[in-house]
Amino acid sequence: MNSNICVHIDTLNNTVLTRGIYASDFFAAITHQPKNLLLLDTATTMGEFESHTGMKMIKGTEAVINYGQQWQRRGPSSQNKWIDFNDVTMLKELTPIEISELLYLGHTQHPLRSPFFYKLQNNFVYFDGSGYFSKTYYRYLDEFFQVLAKKITTILQPRVNERRSIFRRSSAVEPIPTIQLKTLKHLFQEGISFSFDKAEYTNQLFKIPIYVVEDRFWKSQSAQASEQLAASITYNANEKSWQIAIENDDLNYLINQNAN
């Protein structure tokens, strides 16, 4: 399976479109673990029926974890669409208009107003299942950077250790600090790919190039990232440190916007 990670962030409503990050990665890294889920796929056979909304729900943290595990086994052809909510009592306070908004959100993946509902107190709206693409609304965008940092570390870990001497013990990869990933914020808004298949490994330095992703990539599973090298991230296995470098001077203005 291709281990490359593609990311596009729309900061207007904290929408993150990804390829190569899966539900298991999401649940393993987020801070606000969902207490309950309202399933936005009206045709799903999973969950229990909730009479007020006419939708299925997953109630309780343990049930949410079980749901995630069941869905993961179904693979990318299945539809995984949900919004988390805090309290069943408040769920039953939703107005017909608010329920209509939820149905519209589930159908189009776009909110009529905000993807975050006061009565639900939701932190996420999650869509997965179109190939290997995922679309997630984050109330707190910092949680996405946690997911991304953990995923990068997970991919790099076996690659670092497979290049160590058989006489040396395996070593854990130091997670990339989210504050460093945030320096790429404006590149994320362009759409980028962390291309592990083109990574370079020399003298315990593991360099992963970052390319700009063409718009057509998000519309076609066969489309590829463009060859416009934007930046790179390098892990020093000896020092257990990370470095981000801009490789394209024409894109420096995007990074400098972070200082404003």
C-alpha positions as CSV (number, residue, x, y, z in Angstrom):
1,M,0.0,0.0,0.0
2,N,1.2,3.5,-0.9
3,S,2.4,5.2,2.3
4,N,2.4,8.7,1.0
5,I,0.3,11.3,2.8
6,C,-1.6,14.0,1.0
7,V,-3.2,16.9,2.9
8,H,-5.3,20.0,2.0
9,I,-6.6,22.3,4.7
10,D,-9.3,24.9,4.3
11,T,-9.0,27.1,7.4
12,L,-12.3,28.9,6.7
13,N,-14.2,26.1,8.4
14,N,-11.3,23.8,9.5
15,T,-11.8,21.2,6.8
16,V,-9.0,18.7,6.3
17,L,-8.9,16.6,3.2
18,T,-6.4,13.7,3.3
19,R,-5.3,10.6,1.6
20,G,-3.2,8.0,3.4
21,I,-4.6,8.8,6.9
22,Y,-7.2,6.3,8.1
23,A,-9.8,6.0,10.8
24,S,-7.4,4.1,13.1
25,D,-4.8,6.9,12.8
26,F,-7.5,9.5,13.6
27,F,-8.8,7.7,16.8
28,A,-5.2,6.9,17.9
29,A,-4.1,10.6,18.0
30,I,-7.1,12.9,18.8
31,T,-7.5,14.4,22.2
32,H,-11.3,14.7,22.3
33,Q,-12.4,11.1,21.9
34,P,-16.1,11.0,20.9
35,K,-18.6,10.0,23.5
36,N,-21.3,9.2,21.0
37,L,-21.7,9.2,17.2
38,L,-24.7,10.1,15.1
39,L,-24.3,8.2,11.8
40,L,-24.9,10.4,8.7
41,D,-25.3,7.4,6.4
42,T,-29.0,6.9,6.4
43,A,-28.6,3.5,4.7
44,T,-26.2,2.0,7.4
45,T,-27.2,-1.2,9.2
46,M,-24.9,-0.4,12.1
47,G,-25.8,1.3,15.4
48,E,-29.2,1.7,17.2
49,F,-32.2,3.6,15.9
50,E,-32.7,7.1,17.3
51,S,-36.4,8.0,16.9
52,H,-36.1,11.8,17.1
53,T,-33.7,12.2,14.3
54,G,-34.6,9.0,12.4
55,M,-30.9,8.2,12.2
56,K,-28.7,5.5,13.7
57,M,-26.4,6.3,16.7
58,I,-23.5,4.7,18.5
59,K,-23.9,5.4,22.2
60,G,-21.0,5.3,24.7
61,T,-17.2,5.4,24.4
62,E,-16.8,1.7,24.3
63,A,-19.4,1.3,21.6
64,V,-17.7,4.1,19.6
65,I,-14.4,2.2,19.8
66,N,-16.0,-1.1,18.7
67,Y,-17.7,0.7,15.8
68,G,-14.3,2.1,14.6
69,Q,-12.8,-1.4,14.7
70,Q,-15.7,-2.9,12.8
71,W,-15.6,-0.2,10.2
72,Q,-11.9,-0.6,9.7
73,R,-12.3,-4.2,8.8
74,R,-14.8,-3.3,6.1
75,G,-12.2,-1.5,4.1
76,P,-12.3,1.7,2.0
77,S,-15.3,0.7,-0.1
78,S,-17.6,1.2,3.0
79,Q,-19.0,4.6,3.8
80,N,-18.1,6.0,7.2
81,K,-20.0,9.2,7.9
82,W,-20.6,10.5,11.4
83,I,-20.9,13.5,13.7
84,D,-20.0,13.2,17.3
85,F,-22.3,14.5,20.1
86,N,-22.0,15.0,23.8
87,D,-25.4,14.1,25.3
88,V,-28.4,12.0,24.1
89,T,-30.8,14.4,25.9
90,M,-29.6,17.4,23.9
91,L,-29.8,15.3,20.7
92,K,-33.6,15.0,21.3
93,E,-33.7,18.8,21.4
94,L,-32.7,19.2,17.8
95,T,-35.3,21.2,15.7
96,P,-36.6,19.9,12.4
97,I,-34.5,22.5,10.7
98,E,-31.3,21.3,12.5
99,I,-32.1,17.7,11.6
100,S,-32.5,18.8,8.0
101,E,-29.1,20.5,8.1
102,L,-27.6,17.2,9.4
103,L,-29.2,15.3,6.6
104,Y,-27.9,17.8,4.0
105,L,-24.4,17.6,5.6
106,G,-24.4,13.9,5.4
107,H,-25.5,13.9,1.8
108,T,-23.3,16.7,0.4
109,Q,-20.4,16.7,3.0
110,H,-20.9,20.5,3.1
111,P,-22.6,22.3,6.0
112,L,-25.4,24.8,5.3
113,R,-24.0,27.0,8.0
114,S,-21.5,25.7,10.5
115,P,-20.4,22.0,10.8
116,F,-20.4,22.5,14.6
117,F,-23.7,22.4,16.3
118,Y,-24.3,24.0,19.7
119,K,-26.7,21.3,20.9
120,L,-24.5,18.5,19.9
121,Q,-21.2,20.1,21.1
122,N,-19.5,18.1,18.4
123,N,-15.7,18.3,17.8
124,F,-15.7,16.5,14.5
125,V,-17.6,15.7,11.4
126,Y,-16.0,12.7,9.7
127,F,-16.3,11.3,6.2
128,D,-14.3,8.3,5.0
129,G,-14.7,5.6,2.4
130,S,-14.2,7.2,-1.0
131,G,-11.1,5.2,-2.0
132,Y,-8.5,6.2,0.5
133,F,-9.6,9.8,0.8
134,S,-11.0,11.3,4.1
135,K,-12.6,14.6,4.8
136,T,-12.9,15.8,8.4
137,Y,-14.1,19.0,10.1
138,Y,-12.1,19.7,13.2
139,R,-13.4,22.1,15.9
140,Y,-9.7,22.4,17.0
141,L,-7.4,22.2,14.1
142,D,-4.5,21.4,16.4
143,E,-5.9,17.9,16.7
144,F,-5.3,17.3,13.0
145,F,-1.6,18.2,13.5
146,Q,-1.5,15.6,16.3
147,V,-2.9,13.0,13.9
148,L,-0.5,13.9,11.1
149,A,2.6,14.0,13.4
150,K,1.7,10.5,14.8
151,K,1.1,9.1,11.3
152,I,4.5,10.4,10.0
153,T,6.2,8.8,13.0
154,T,4.4,5.5,12.4
155,I,5.5,5.4,8.8
156,L,9.1,6.3,9.5
157,Q,9.6,4.0,12.5
158,P,10.2,0.7,10.6
159,R,12.2,2.4,7.9
160,V,14.6,3.9,10.4
161,N,15.2,0.6,12.2
162,E,15.5,-1.6,9.1
163,R,18.7,0.4,8.3
164,R,20.3,-0.1,11.7
165,S,23.0,-2.6,12.2
166,I,21.9,-6.0,13.3
167,F,24.1,-5.5,16.4
168,R,22.3,-2.3,17.4
169,R,19.0,-2.2,19.2
170,S,16.0,-0.7,17.6
171,S,15.2,2.9,18.5
172,A,12.0,4.7,18.7
173,V,11.5,7.7,16.4
174,E,11.0,10.9,18.2
175,P,7.6,12.4,17.1
176,I,7.8,15.4,14.9
177,P,6.7,18.5,17.0
178,T,3.3,19.8,15.8
179,I,4.7,23.3,16.1
180,Q,7.1,22.5,13.2
181,L,4.3,21.1,11.1
182,K,2.4,24.3,11.6
183,T,5.1,26.3,9.9
184,L,3.8,24.6,6.7
185,K,0.3,25.9,7.3
186,H,0.0,27.9,4.1
187,L,1.5,25.1,2.0
188,F,-1.3,22.9,3.5
189,Q,-3.8,25.4,2.1
190,E,-2.3,24.8,-1.4
191,G,-2.4,21.0,-1.0
192,I,0.7,18.9,-0.5
193,S,2.0,15.4,-0.5
194,F,4.6,13.9,1.9
195,S,6.2,11.5,-0.6
196,F,7.7,8.7,1.4
197,D,8.2,6.7,-1.8
198,K,10.8,9.3,-2.9
199,A,12.5,9.6,0.5
200,E,16.3,9.6,0.8
201,Y,18.2,7.8,3.6
202,T,21.8,8.7,4.1
203,N,24.0,8.7,7.2
204,Q,21.1,8.3,9.6
205,L,19.3,11.3,7.9
206,F,15.9,10.5,6.6
207,K,14.7,13.1,4.2
208,I,11.0,13.1,3.0
209,P,10.2,15.5,0.1
210,I,7.0,17.5,0.1
211,Y,5.3,18.2,-3.3
212,V,2.5,20.5,-4.3
213,V,-0.6,18.5,-5.2
214,E,-2.6,19.5,-8.3
215,D,-6.3,20.2,-7.9
216,R,-7.2,17.3,-10.1
217,F,-5.6,14.9,-7.6
218,W,-8.6,15.4,-5.2
219,K,-11.0,14.5,-8.0
220,S,-9.4,11.4,-9.3
221,Q,-7.8,8.4,-7.6
222,S,-5.5,8.0,-10.6
223,A,-4.2,11.6,-10.6
224,Q,-0.7,12.1,-9.2
225,A,1.1,14.8,-7.3
226,S,2.8,17.3,-9.5
227,E,6.6,17.4,-9.7
228,Q,6.8,20.8,-8.0
229,L,9.0,20.2,-5.0
230,A,7.9,22.6,-2.2
231,A,9.7,21.5,1.0
232,S,11.2,18.6,2.9
233,I,11.3,17.2,6.4
234,T,14.4,15.5,7.6
235,Y,14.8,13.3,10.6
236,N,18.2,12.9,12.2
237,A,18.1,9.4,13.8
238,N,21.3,10.1,15.8
239,E,20.2,13.3,17.3
240,K,16.5,12.4,17.3
241,S,15.6,15.8,15.8
242,W,13.5,17.1,12.9
243,Q,14.2,19.8,10.5
244,I,11.9,21.4,7.9
245,A,13.4,23.2,4.8
246,I,11.8,25.1,2.0
247,E,13.2,23.7,-1.3
248,N,11.4,26.1,-3.7
249,D,12.3,29.8,-3.3
250,D,9.1,30.7,-5.2
251,L,7.1,29.3,-2.3
252,N,8.9,31.1,0.5
253,Y,6.2,33.8,0.6
254,L,3.7,31.1,1.8
255,I,5.9,30.3,4.8
256,N,6.6,33.9,5.6
257,Q,2.9,34.5,6.0
258,N,3.0,32.5,9.2
259,A,4.9,35.3,10.8
260,N,2.1,37.8,10.1
